[in-house]
Amino acid sequence: MWDNALHYFYEAATLGSMRLASDKIGVATSSISRQIAQLEQDMGVALIERGRRSIRLTEAGRLAFEFHRNQLADRETLLNQLQELREVKTGRVDLAIGEGFFGPPLIETIDGFQRRNPGIAIAVASSSSAEIVRMVLDDEAHVGMILNTTTEPKIRTRAVVEQPLMVLCSPRHALAAREAVTIAELQDTDLCLPPRGFSIIAALAEAQKRAHVWLEPMLVTTSIQMMREIAKAGRAVTVLPRISALAELDQGTLVARPLLDDAIEHTTVSLIHRLGRQLEGAPARLLAILEAKLKSWS
């Protein structure tokens, strides 16, 4: 009985209301309410705060929520282990990766993995580092790849490699002749940068404070591809980790110059997953491959 009641409670807590849980599960809202009330009676403690339209968990409710989420993750681990035993190469891997890391090297890695394991489905979501951390915490992604590291205690960092932010520009651009570039020198340069909310902008904002300058980009875009293309055309320069433009750097259509700032010079890229979530089967294999590739790309 607990399994059914915990399921109703978990869905209601995840979606934020019993009505939304009712729509998703396909049972009456009153049934969900009764199941949660019975669960609270069996446990001898309140799981949700009463008198609210939306679900708000008590401390006991948060413990029950985490317990059930771990149960679901353990069940997924068991199924993956059983698949391994049956030598059936099927399964699913959910990745959450910052857009700045997309490019031929990463795409080729994922494509190569699927070619070797055609029965494994891969879903890739692109978002900001903060959103990727949330997705990993909520088990919406098995593995995340973010700029820098996170202090979230429930996140395990599997690998960290240095990927300092670099000034990327056309070989024909004036800055290409420099060995390195200062923040102050960027102030008089046409820039193409991401908007606020991106980790790159947060790092640049701190660097600007230290240098007592203010950068005003001529173009702001969430598309890393556009940043690369604008820089390749010589219209502007952009600031990205080297991993974001490995193919262009190899082809010589872009050059990378160090950005002189102590903190920026030690920017990192991290592979993360949720602490306590045992990755087995396809997710574990792809994580190991990404870890090895990330170290080689650095």
C-alpha positions as CSV (number, residue, x, y, z in Angstrom):
1,M,0.0,0.0,0.0
2,W,2.9,2.3,0.8
3,D,4.1,2.0,-2.8
4,N,0.9,3.3,-4.3
5,A,0.5,6.1,-1.7
6,L,4.1,7.2,-2.1
7,H,3.7,7.3,-5.8
8,Y,0.7,9.7,-5.5
9,F,2.5,11.8,-2.9
10,Y,5.7,12.0,-5.0
11,E,3.8,13.1,-8.2
12,A,1.8,15.7,-6.2
13,A,5.0,17.0,-4.6
14,T,6.9,17.1,-7.9
15,L,4.1,18.8,-9.8
16,G,3.2,21.1,-7.0
17,S,-0.5,20.3,-6.7
18,M,-2.9,17.4,-6.3
19,R,-4.9,18.5,-9.2
20,L,-1.9,18.4,-11.6
21,A,-1.0,15.0,-10.2
22,S,-4.6,13.9,-10.8
23,D,-4.4,14.9,-14.4
24,K,-1.1,13.1,-14.9
25,I,-2.0,9.8,-13.0
26,G,-5.6,9.7,-14.2
27,V,-7.3,9.3,-10.8
28,A,-9.5,11.7,-8.8
29,T,-8.0,14.4,-6.8
30,S,-9.9,13.1,-3.8
31,S,-8.2,9.7,-4.2
32,I,-4.8,11.3,-4.1
33,S,-5.7,13.3,-1.0
34,R,-7.0,10.2,0.8
35,Q,-3.8,8.2,-0.1
36,I,-1.6,11.0,1.2
37,A,-3.7,11.3,4.4
38,Q,-3.5,7.5,4.9
39,L,0.3,7.6,4.3
40,E,0.6,10.4,6.9
41,Q,-1.4,8.3,9.4
42,D,0.7,5.2,8.8
43,M,3.9,7.2,9.2
44,G,2.6,9.2,12.2
45,V,3.7,12.5,10.9
46,A,2.5,15.3,8.5
47,L,4.1,15.3,5.0
48,I,2.5,18.4,3.6
49,E,1.4,21.7,5.0
50,R,-2.4,22.0,5.1
51,G,-4.4,25.0,4.0
52,R,-2.4,25.8,0.9
53,R,-3.4,25.6,-2.8
54,S,0.0,24.3,-3.8
55,I,1.9,21.4,-2.2
56,R,4.5,22.5,0.3
57,L,6.4,19.8,2.1
58,T,7.2,19.5,5.7
59,E,10.6,18.3,6.9
60,A,9.2,14.8,7.1
61,G,7.7,15.3,3.6
62,R,11.1,16.1,2.2
63,L,12.6,13.0,3.7
64,A,9.8,10.9,2.2
65,F,10.2,12.6,-1.1
66,E,14.0,11.9,-1.2
67,F,13.3,8.3,-0.1
68,H,11.0,7.6,-3.0
69,R,13.2,9.4,-5.5
70,N,16.1,7.2,-4.4
71,Q,13.8,4.2,-4.7
72,L,13.1,5.1,-8.3
73,A,16.8,5.6,-9.1
74,D,17.6,2.3,-7.5
75,R,14.9,0.6,-9.6
76,E,16.4,2.1,-12.7
77,T,19.9,0.8,-11.6
78,L,18.5,-2.7,-11.1
79,L,16.9,-2.7,-14.6
80,N,20.1,-1.5,-16.2
81,Q,22.1,-4.2,-14.3
82,L,19.6,-6.9,-15.5
83,Q,20.0,-5.6,-19.0
84,E,23.7,-6.0,-18.7
85,L,23.4,-9.5,-17.5
86,R,21.1,-10.4,-20.5
87,E,23.6,-8.6,-22.8
88,V,20.9,-6.6,-24.3
89,K,22.3,-3.3,-25.5
90,T,19.2,-1.2,-24.8
91,G,18.4,1.6,-22.5
92,R,18.3,5.4,-22.4
93,V,20.8,8.1,-21.4
94,D,19.7,11.7,-20.6
95,L,22.4,14.3,-20.9
96,A,22.2,18.0,-19.9
97,I,25.0,20.0,-21.5
98,G,25.9,23.7,-21.8
99,E,25.5,24.9,-25.3
100,G,29.0,26.2,-25.3
101,F,30.3,22.6,-25.4
102,F,28.4,21.5,-28.5
103,G,30.6,21.1,-31.5
104,P,32.0,18.4,-33.8
105,P,34.1,16.7,-31.0
106,L,31.1,16.2,-28.7
107,I,28.7,15.3,-31.5
108,E,31.1,12.8,-32.9
109,T,31.5,11.2,-29.4
110,I,27.8,10.8,-29.0
111,D,27.3,9.6,-32.5
112,G,30.1,7.1,-32.1
113,F,28.6,5.7,-28.9
114,Q,25.2,5.2,-30.6
115,R,26.8,3.5,-33.6
116,R,28.4,1.0,-31.3
117,N,25.2,0.7,-29.2
118,P,22.4,1.2,-31.7
119,G,19.7,0.1,-29.2
120,I,20.5,2.9,-26.7
121,A,18.5,6.1,-27.0
122,I,20.1,9.4,-26.0
123,A,18.3,12.6,-25.1
124,V,20.4,15.8,-25.0
125,A,19.2,19.0,-23.4
126,S,21.0,22.3,-23.5
127,S,20.7,24.9,-20.8
128,S,22.5,27.2,-18.4
129,S,24.8,25.7,-15.7
130,A,22.2,26.5,-13.0
131,E,19.4,24.7,-14.9
132,I,21.6,21.7,-15.6
133,V,22.4,21.3,-11.9
134,R,18.6,21.4,-11.2
135,M,18.0,18.8,-13.9
136,V,20.6,16.5,-12.5
137,L,19.2,17.0,-8.9
138,D,15.7,16.1,-10.1
139,D,16.9,13.1,-12.1
140,E,15.8,14.6,-15.4
141,A,19.4,14.0,-16.5
142,H,21.8,11.2,-15.7
143,V,24.9,13.4,-16.5
144,G,25.5,17.1,-16.7
145,M,28.4,19.1,-18.2
146,I,28.7,22.6,-16.8
147,L,31.2,25.5,-16.7
148,N,33.1,25.6,-13.5
149,T,31.9,23.5,-10.5
150,T,28.9,23.7,-8.2
151,T,28.7,23.9,-4.4
152,E,25.4,22.0,-4.3
153,P,26.1,19.2,-1.7
154,K,23.9,16.6,-3.5
155,I,25.9,16.8,-6.7
156,R,28.9,14.6,-7.3
157,T,31.6,16.0,-9.6
158,R,32.9,13.1,-11.6
159,A,35.6,15.0,-13.5
160,V,37.0,18.6,-13.6
161,V,39.4,19.9,-16.3
162,E,40.7,23.4,-16.8
163,Q,39.1,25.2,-19.7
164,P,40.0,28.9,-19.3
165,L,37.8,31.5,-21.1
166,M,39.6,32.6,-24.2
167,V,39.1,35.5,-26.7
168,L,38.1,33.9,-30.0
169,C,38.5,35.9,-33.2
170,S,39.2,35.7,-36.8
171,P,42.9,35.3,-37.8
172,R,42.5,38.6,-39.7
173,H,41.4,40.5,-36.5
174,A,43.8,42.9,-34.9
175,L,43.6,40.9,-31.6
176,A,44.9,37.8,-33.4
177,A,48.4,39.4,-33.4
178,R,48.4,39.6,-29.7
179,E,49.8,36.9,-27.4
180,A,47.1,37.7,-24.8
181,V,44.3,40.2,-24.3
182,T,43.3,42.2,-21.2
183,I,39.7,42.9,-20.1
184,A,40.4,46.6,-20.7
185,E,41.4,46.0,-24.3
186,L,38.0,44.3,-24.9
187,Q,36.3,47.6,-23.9
188,D,37.2,49.1,-27.3
189,T,36.4,46.0,-29.3
190,D,33.1,44.9,-30.9
191,L,31.9,42.0,-28.9
192,C,29.4,39.2,-29.3
193,L,28.5,37.6,-26.0
194,P,25.7,35.6,-24.3
195,P,23.1,37.2,-22.1
196,R,22.9,37.4,-18.3
197,G,22.3,34.1,-16.7
198,F,25.2,32.4,-18.6
199,S,28.2,31.4,-16.4
200,I,30.5,33.1,-19.0
201,I,28.8,36.5,-18.3
202,A,29.1,35.9,-14.5
203,A,32.8,35.3,-14.8
204,L,33.3,38.3,-17.1
205,A,31.3,40.5,-14.7
206,E,33.7,39.7,-11.9
207,A,36.7,40.3,-14.1
208,Q,35.3,43.7,-15.1
209,K,34.9,44.7,-11.5
210,R,38.5,43.8,-10.8
211,A,39.7,45.8,-13.9
212,H,37.3,48.7,-13.3
213,V,35.9,48.5,-16.8
214,W,32.5,47.9,-18.4
215,L,32.0,45.8,-21.5
216,E,29.1,46.7,-23.8
217,P,28.6,43.9,-26.5
218,M,27.3,44.9,-29.9
219,L,25.5,41.6,-30.2
220,V,23.9,39.5,-27.5
221,T,22.8,35.9,-28.3
222,T,22.1,32.6,-26.6
223,S,23.5,30.8,-29.6
224,I,27.1,29.7,-29.3
225,Q,27.0,28.9,-33.0
226,M,26.2,32.5,-33.8
227,M,29.0,33.7,-31.5
228,R,31.5,31.4,-33.4
229,E,30.2,32.5,-36.9
230,I,30.3,36.3,-36.1
231,A,33.9,35.8,-34.8
232,K,34.9,33.8,-37.9
233,A,33.5,36.5,-40.1
234,G,35.7,39.1,-38.4
235,R,32.6,41.2,-37.4
236,A,33.4,40.9,-33.6
237,V,35.2,38.8,-31.1
238,T,33.7,36.5,-28.5
239,V,34.7,34.9,-25.2
240,L,34.3,31.2,-24.8
241,P,36.1,28.2,-23.4
242,R,38.5,26.6,-25.9
243,I,36.4,23.5,-25.9
244,S,33.5,25.5,-27.6
245,A,35.5,25.9,-30.8
246,L,37.9,23.0,-31.1
247,A,36.9,22.3,-34.8
248,E,37.3,25.9,-35.8
249,L,40.6,26.2,-34.0
250,D,41.9,23.1,-35.7
251,Q,40.7,24.4,-39.1
252,G,42.3,27.8,-38.5
253,T,39.1,29.7,-39.0
254,L,39.3,31.0,-35.5
255,V,42.3,31.8,-33.2
256,A,42.2,31.8,-29.4
257,R,44.0,34.2,-27.2
258,P,44.3,34.0,-23.4
259,L,42.2,36.5,-21.4
260,L,44.5,38.0,-18.7
261,D,42.6,37.6,-15.4
262,D,43.6,35.3,-12.6
263,A,40.1,33.8,-12.0
264,I,39.3,33.4,-15.7
265,E,42.6,31.7,-16.4
266,H,41.4,28.9,-14.1
267,T,37.9,28.4,-15.5
268,T,36.9,24.7,-15.5
269,V,34.5,22.3,-17.1
270,S,32.8,19.7,-14.9
271,L,31.0,16.4,-15.5
272,I,28.4,15.9,-12.7
273,H,25.7,13.5,-11.6
274,R,23.5,13.3,-8.5
275,L,25.1,12.0,-5.3
276,G,23.4,8.7,-4.4
277,R,22.3,7.9,-7.9
278,Q,24.2,4.8,-9.0
279,L,24.8,5.0,-12.7
280,E,24.9,1.6,-14.4
281,G,24.6,0.3,-17.9
282,A,24.4,2.8,-20.7
283,P,24.6,6.0,-18.6
284,A,27.8,4.7,-16.8
285,R,29.4,3.7,-20.1
286,L,28.7,7.0,-21.8
287,L,29.9,8.9,-18.6
288,A,33.2,7.1,-18.7
289,I,33.7,7.9,-22.4
290,L,32.8,11.6,-21.9
291,E,35.2,11.8,-18.9
292,A,38.1,10.4,-21.1
293,K,37.2,12.7,-24.0
294,L,36.9,15.8,-21.8
295,K,40.4,15.2,-20.5
296,S,41.8,14.8,-24.0
297,W,40.0,18.0,-25.2
298,S,41.6,20.0,-22.4
